[in-house]
Amino acid sequence: MTEFEIFLHLCSILAFTVLLCLKLDSIYDLDWFNVFLPLFVVDLLQANFCSILFIRQFLQDQRKMAVFRLILAGMLLLARFIFKYLTYQFVSSSAAFKFQVAAIPVYFHLIILMFKTCGLKKHHAIY
């Protein structure tokens, strides 16, 4: 993640926190989707940045690295999005939905980060 993406995530978390406080204190009658909307929008923006980076690397004849980065970033982004969506489903539905199910993508995210951290330095010399 670049510094700009980290800044976007921090801004979305700030907006989410403010909207969550407004929802829980009943100051505004917000829908849960509107509360989670900044988190979903920043995931969409990050997917856009990942696709732009993929196209740029692909056009610079770094095809293997571009595909590897796209797959890795896509899996991380998908795991984060699924966690946010399942958390949204947990708070918005009155069904017997367990929050433990929403935590499963977090474990996949941590496993992917573990493989990225341990294996990226070793395989980086090949490219």
ROSE-4610 file (N, C-alpha, C; in Angstrom, 1 decimal, always signed):
// ROSE-4610
residu = [M/M/M/T/T/T/E/E/E/F/F/F/E/E/E/I/I/I/F/F/F/L/L/L/H/H/H/L/L/L/C/C/C/S/S/S/I/I/I/L/L/L/A/A/A/F/F/F/T/T/T/V/V/V/L/L/L/L/L/L/C/C/C/L/L/L/K/K/K/L/L/L/D/D/D/S/S/S/I/I/I/Y/Y/Y/D/D/D/L/L/L/D/D/D/W/W/W/F/F/F/N/N/N/V/V/V/F/F/F/L/L/L/P/P/P/L/L/L/F/F/F/V/V/V/V/V/V/D/D/D/L/L/L/L/L/L/Q/Q/Q/A/A/A/N/N/N/F/F/F/C/C/C/S/S/S/I/I/I/L/L/L/F/F/F/I/I/I/R/R/R/Q/Q/Q/F/F/F/L/L/L/Q/Q/Q/D/D/D/Q/Q/Q/R/R/R/K/K/K/M/M/M/A/A/A/V/V/V/F/F/F/R/R/R/L/L/L/I/I/I/L/L/L/A/A/A/G/G/G/M/M/M/L/L/L/L/L/L/L/L/L/A/A/A/R/R/R/F/F/F/I/I/I/F/F/F/K/K/K/Y/Y/Y/L/L/L/T/T/T/Y/Y/Y/Q/Q/Q/F/F/F/V/V/V/S/S/S/S/S/S/S/S/S/A/A/A/A/A/A/F/F/F/K/K/K/F/F/F/Q/Q/Q/V/V/V/A/A/A/A/A/A/I/I/I/P/P/P/V/V/V/Y/Y/Y/F/F/F/H/H/H/L/L/L/I/I/I/I/I/I/L/L/L/M/M/M/F/F/F/K/K/K/T/T/T/C/C/C/G/G/G/L/L/L/K/K/K/K/K/K/H/H/H/H/H/H/A/A/A/I/I/I/Y/Y/Y]
num = [1/1/1/2/2/2/3/3/3/4/4/4/5/5/5/6/6/6/7/7/7/8/8/8/9/9/9/10/10/10/11/11/11/12/12/12/13/13/13/14/14/14/15/15/15/16/16/16/17/17/17/18/18/18/19/19/19/20/20/20/21/21/21/22/22/22/23/23/23/24/24/24/25/25/25/26/26/26/27/27/27/28/28/28/29/29/29/30/30/30/31/31/31/32/32/32/33/33/33/34/34/34/35/35/35/36/36/36/37/37/37/38/38/38/39/39/39/40/40/40/41/41/41/42/42/42/43/43/43/44/44/44/45/45/45/46/46/46/47/47/47/48/48/48/49/49/49/50/50/50/51/51/51/52/52/52/53/53/53/54/54/54/55/55/55/56/56/56/57/57/57/58/58/58/59/59/59/60/60/60/61/61/61/62/62/62/63/63/63/64/64/64/65/65/65/66/66/66/67/67/67/68/68/68/69/69/69/70/70/70/71/71/71/72/72/72/73/73/73/74/74/74/75/75/75/76/76/76/77/77/77/78/78/78/79/79/79/80/80/80/81/81/81/82/82/82/83/83/83/84/84/84/85/85/85/86/86/86/87/87/87/88/88/88/89/89/89/90/90/90/91/91/91/92/92/92/93/93/93/94/94/94/95/95/95/96/96/96/97/97/97/98/98/98/99/99/99/100/100/100/101/101/101/102/102/102/103/103/103/104/104/104/105/105/105/106/106/106/107/107/107/108/108/108/109/109/109/110/110/110/111/111/111/112/112/112/113/113/113/114/114/114/115/115/115/116/116/116/117/117/117/118/118/118/119/119/119/120/120/120/121/121/121/122/122/122/123/123/123/124/124/124/125/125/125/126/126/126/127/127/127]
x = [+0.8/+0.0/+0.9/+0.5/+1.2/+0.7/+1.4/+1.0/-0.3/-0.6/-1.9/-3.1/-2.8/-3.9/-4.1/-3.0/-3.1/-3.9/-3.6/-4.3/-5.8/-6.1/-7.6/-8.2/-7.5/-8.1/-8.3/-7.3/-7.5/-8.7/-8.9/-10.0/-11.3/-11.3/-12.6/-12.9/-11.9/-12.1/-12.6/-12.1/-12.6/-14.0/-14.4/-15.8/-16.7/-16.2/-17.0/-17.2/-16.2/-16.4/-17.3/-17.3/-18.2/-19.7/-19.8/-21.2/-21.7/-20.8/-21.2/-21.6/-20.9/-21.3/-22.7/-22.9/-24.2/-25.3/-25.0/-26.1/-26.4/-25.3/-25.5/-26.1/-25.8/-26.4/-27.8/-28.2/-29.6/-29.7/-28.6/-28.7/-29.3/-28.8/-29.4/-29.9/-31.0/-31.5/-30.8/-29.7/-28.9/-29.2/-29.1/-29.1/-27.7/-27.6/-26.3/-25.5/-26.1/-25.3/-24.6/-25.3/-24.7/-23.6/-23.6/-22.6/-21.3/-21.5/-20.4/-19.9/-20.7/-20.4/-18.9/-18.4/-17.0/-16.0/-16.2/-15.3/-15.4/-16.6/-16.8/-16.2/-16.4/-15.9/-14.3/-13.7/-12.2/-11.7/-12.5/-12.1/-12.2/-13.3/-13.4/-12.3/-11.9/-10.8/-9.5/-9.3/-8.0/-8.0/-9.2/-9.2/-8.9/-9.3/-9.0/-7.5/-6.9/-5.5/-4.7/-5.1/-4.5/-4.5/-5.7/-5.8/-5.0/-4.9/-4.0/-2.6/-2.1/-0.8/-0.5/-1.5/-1.3/-1.1/-1.9/-1.8/-0.5/+0.0/+1.3/+2.4/+2.4/+3.5/+3.4/+2.2/+2.1/+2.6/+2.4/+2.8/+4.3/+4.9/+6.4/+7.1/+6.5/+7.1/+7.5/+6.8/+7.0/+5.8/+5.5/+4.3/+4.2/+5.2/+5.2/+4.9/+5.7/+5.5/+4.1/+3.6/+2.3/+1.2/+1.3/+0.3/+0.4/+1.6/+1.8/+1.2/+1.5/+1.0/-0.5/-1.1/-2.5/-3.2/-2.7/-3.3/-3.2/-2.0/-1.8/-2.6/-2.6/-3.4/-4.9/-5.3/-6.7/-7.2/-6.4/-6.8/-6.9/-5.9/-6.0/-7.2/-7.4/-8.6/-9.9/-10.0/-11.2/-11.4/-10.4/-10.5/-11.0/-10.5/-10.9/-12.3/-12.7/-14.1/-15.1/-14.7/-15.7/-15.8/-14.8/-14.9/-15.8/-15.6/-16.5/-17.9/-18.2/-19.5/-20.2/-19.5/-20.1/-20.3/-19.5/-19.7/-21.0/-21.1/-22.3/-23.6/-23.5/-24.6/-24.9/-23.9/-24.1/-24.9/-24.5/-25.2/-26.5/-26.7/-28.0/-29.1/-28.7/-29.8/-30.1/-31.3/-31.7/-31.7/-31.1/-31.0/-30.0/-29.9/-29.0/-27.6/-27.0/-25.8/-24.7/-23.7/-22.6/-21.5/-21.0/-19.9/-18.6/-18.5/-17.3/-17.2/-18.3/-18.2/-17.6/-17.9/-17.3/-15.8/-15.3/-13.9/-13.0/-13.6/-12.9/-12.0/-12.5/-11.6/-10.4/-10.5/-9.3/-8.2/-8.5/-7.5/-6.9/-7.7/-7.1/-6.2/-6.6/-5.8/-4.4/-4.5/-3.2/-2.3/-2.9/-2.2/-1.5/-2.3/-1.7/-0.6/-0.7/+0.3/+1.6/+1.4/+2.5/+3.3/+2.5/+3.2/+3.9/+3.3/+3.9/+5.2/+5.1/+6.3/+7.4/+7.1/+8.2/+8.7/+7.8/+8.2/+8.6/+8.3/+8.5/+9.9/+10.7/+12.2/+12.9/+12.5/+13.2/+12.9/+11.6/+11.2/+11.4/+11.7/+11.9/+13.1/+14.1/+15.3/+15.1/+14.1/+13.8/+13.3/+12.5/+11.9/+12.9]
y = [-1.2/+0.0/+1.2/+2.2/+3.5/+4.4/+5.5/+6.4/+7.0/+7.2/+7.8/+6.8/+5.5/+4.5/+4.4/+4.5/+4.5/+5.7/+6.9/+8.1/+8.0/+7.3/+7.1/+6.2/+5.2/+4.2/+5.0/+5.8/+6.5/+7.5/+8.2/+9.1/+8.3/+7.1/+6.3/+5.8/+5.4/+5.0/+6.1/+7.3/+8.5/+8.8/+8.7/+9.0/+7.9/+6.6/+5.5/+5.7/+6.1/+6.3/+7.4/+8.5/+9.6/+9.1/+8.5/+8.0/+6.9/+6.1/+5.1/+5.8/+6.8/+7.5/+8.2/+8.8/+9.4/+8.4/+7.2/+6.2/+5.7/+5.4/+4.8/+5.8/+7.0/+8.0/+8.5/+8.0/+8.3/+9.8/+10.4/+11.8/+11.9/+11.1/+11.0/+9.5/+9.4/+8.1/+7.6/+7.0/+6.5/+5.0/+4.5/+3.1/+2.5/+1.3/+0.7/+0.7/+0.6/+0.7/+2.0/+3.1/+4.4/+4.6/+3.9/+3.9/+3.2/+2.1/+1.3/+1.8/+2.7/+3.2/+3.7/+4.5/+4.9/+3.8/+2.7/+1.6/+0.8/+0.8/+0.1/+1.0/+2.3/+3.2/+3.1/+3.1/+3.0/+1.7/+0.6/-0.6/-0.6/+0.1/+0.3/+1.2/+2.2/+3.1/+2.3/+1.5/+0.7/-0.4/-0.9/-1.9/-1.1/+0.1/+0.9/+1.2/+1.5/+1.8/+0.5/-0.6/-1.9/-2.2/-2.0/-2.2/-1.3/+0.0/+0.9/+0.5/+0.1/-0.4/-1.6/-2.5/-3.7/-3.4/-2.5/-2.1/-1.4/-0.6/+0.1/-0.9/-1.8/-2.8/-3.7/-4.1/-4.9/-4.3/-3.0/-2.3/-2.0/-2.1/-1.9/-3.2/-4.3/-5.6/-6.2/-6.0/-6.7/-7.5/-8.4/-9.2/-10.1/-10.9/-11.8/-11.1/-10.0/-9.2/-8.6/-8.1/-7.5/-8.5/-9.7/-10.7/-11.2/-11.4/-11.8/-10.7/-9.4/-8.4/-8.2/-8.4/-8.3/-9.4/-10.6/-11.8/-11.5/-11.2/-11.0/-9.8/-8.7/-7.5/-7.8/-8.5/-8.9/-9.8/-10.8/-11.6/-10.9/-10.0/-9.2/-8.3/-7.6/-6.7/-7.5/-8.6/-9.4/-9.9/-10.3/-10.7/-9.6/-8.4/-7.2/-6.8/-6.9/-6.5/-7.5/-8.8/-9.8/-9.6/-9.3/-9.1/-7.9/-6.8/-5.6/-5.9/-6.6/-7.0/-7.9/-8.9/-9.8/-9.1/-8.1/-7.3/-6.5/-5.9/-5.1/-6.0/-7.2/-8.2/-8.5/-8.6/-9.0/-7.9/-6.6/-5.5/-5.1/-5.4/-5.0/-6.0/-7.3/-8.3/-8.8/-9.2/-9.7/-11.2/-11.8/-13.3/-13.8/-15.0/-15.6/-15.8/-14.7/-14.7/-14.5/-15.4/-15.3/-14.4/-13.6/-12.7/-13.5/-14.7/-15.6/-15.9/-16.0/-16.2/-15.0/-13.8/-12.6/-12.5/-13.2/-13.1/-14.1/-15.0/-15.9/-15.2/-14.2/-13.6/-12.9/-12.5/-12.0/-13.0/-14.2/-15.3/-15.5/-15.5/-15.6/-14.4/-13.2/-12.0/-12.2/-12.7/-12.9/-13.9/-15.0/-16.1/-15.5/-14.8/-14.2/-13.3/-12.4/-11.5/-12.3/-13.4/-14.2/-14.8/-15.3/-15.8/-14.7/-13.6/-12.4/-12.0/-11.9/-11.5/-12.5/-13.7/-14.8/-15.1/-15.0/-15.5/-14.4/-13.2/-12.2/-11.9/-11.8/-11.5/-12.6/-13.9/-15.0/-15.0/-14.8/-14.9/-13.6/-12.5/-11.2/-11.2/-12.0/-12.0/-12.7/-13.6/-14.3/-13.3/-12.3/-11.4/-10.4]
z = [+0.0/+0.0/+0.0/-0.8/-0.8/+0.3/+0.4/+1.5/+1.2/-0.1/-0.4/-0.1/-0.3/+0.0/+1.5/+2.3/+3.7/+4.2/+3.6/+3.9/+3.6/+2.5/+2.1/+3.2/+3.6/+4.6/+5.9/+6.3/+7.6/+7.5/+6.3/+6.2/+6.2/+5.6/+5.6/+7.0/+7.7/+9.1/+10.0/+9.7/+10.5/+10.1/+8.9/+8.4/+9.0/+8.9/+9.5/+11.0/+11.7/+13.1/+13.5/+12.7/+13.0/+12.7/+11.5/+11.2/+12.2/+12.7/+13.6/+14.9/+15.4/+16.6/+16.4/+15.2/+14.9/+14.9/+14.4/+14.3/+15.7/+16.5/+17.8/+18.8/+18.7/+19.6/+19.1/+18.0/+17.5/+17.1/+16.8/+16.4/+15.0/+14.1/+12.7/+12.5/+11.8/+11.5/+10.3/+10.4/+9.3/+9.1/+7.9/+7.6/+7.8/+8.1/+8.4/+7.1/+5.9/+4.7/+4.6/+4.9/+4.9/+5.9/+7.0/+7.9/+7.4/+6.7/+6.2/+4.8/+4.2/+2.9/+2.7/+3.6/+3.4/+3.3/+4.1/+4.0/+2.6/+2.1/+0.8/-0.3/-0.2/-1.2/-1.3/-0.2/-0.2/-0.7/-0.6/-1.2/-2.7/-3.2/-4.6/-5.2/-4.5/-4.9/-4.9/-3.9/-3.9/-5.0/-5.3/-6.5/-7.8/-7.9/-9.1/-9.1/-8.0/-8.0/-8.3/-7.9/-8.2/-9.7/-10.3/-11.7/-12.5/-12.1/-12.8/-12.7/-11.5/-11.3/-12.2/-12.2/-13.1/-14.5/-15.0/-16.4/-16.7/-15.8/-15.9/-16.0/-15.0/-15.0/-16.2/-16.6/-17.8/-19.1/-19.2/-20.4/-20.4/-19.2/-19.0/-19.1/-19.6/-19.8/-18.5/-17.4/-16.2/-15.9/-16.9/-16.8/-15.6/-15.3/-14.2/-12.9/-12.7/-11.4/-11.4/-12.5/-12.6/-12.2/-12.8/-12.5/-11.0/-10.5/-9.1/-8.2/-8.5/-7.6/-7.7/-8.9/-9.0/-8.3/-8.3/-7.6/-6.1/-5.6/-4.2/-3.7/-4.4/-3.9/-4.0/-5.0/-5.2/-4.1/-3.7/-2.6/-1.3/-1.0/+0.2/+0.2/-0.9/-1.0/-0.9/-1.5/-1.4/+0.1/+0.8/+2.2/+3.1/+2.8/+3.6/+3.3/+2.0/+1.6/+2.2/+2.1/+2.7/+4.2/+4.9/+6.3/+6.6/+5.8/+6.0/+5.7/+4.6/+4.2/+5.2/+5.7/+6.7/+8.0/+8.4/+9.5/+9.3/+8.1/+7.8/+7.9/+7.4/+7.5/+8.9/+9.8/+11.2/+11.9/+11.7/+12.4/+11.8/+10.5/+9.9/+9.9/+10.1/+10.0/+11.5/+11.6/+12.9/+12.9/+11.9/+11.8/+12.8/+13.0/+13.9/+13.2/+12.9/+12.2/+13.2/+13.2/+14.2/+13.7/+14.5/+14.2/+13.9/+14.4/+14.2/+12.7/+12.0/+10.6/+9.9/+10.4/+9.8/+10.0/+11.0/+11.3/+10.5/+9.7/+8.9/+7.9/+7.1/+6.1/+6.8/+8.0/+8.7/+8.8/+9.1/+9.1/+7.7/+6.7/+5.3/+5.0/+5.4/+5.2/+5.9/+7.1/+7.9/+7.3/+6.8/+6.1/+4.8/+4.0/+2.8/+3.1/+4.1/+4.5/+5.0/+5.7/+6.2/+5.0/+4.0/+2.8/+2.0/+2.0/+1.3/+1.9/+3.3/+4.0/+3.9/+4.0/+4.1/+2.7/+1.7/+0.4/-0.7/-0.4/-1.4/-1.6/-0.6/-0.7/-1.5/-1.2/-1.9/-3.4/-3.7/-5.1/-5.9/-5.2/-5.9/-6.8/-6.4/-7.2/-8.6/-8.7/-9.9/-11.0/-10.5/-11.5/-11.8]
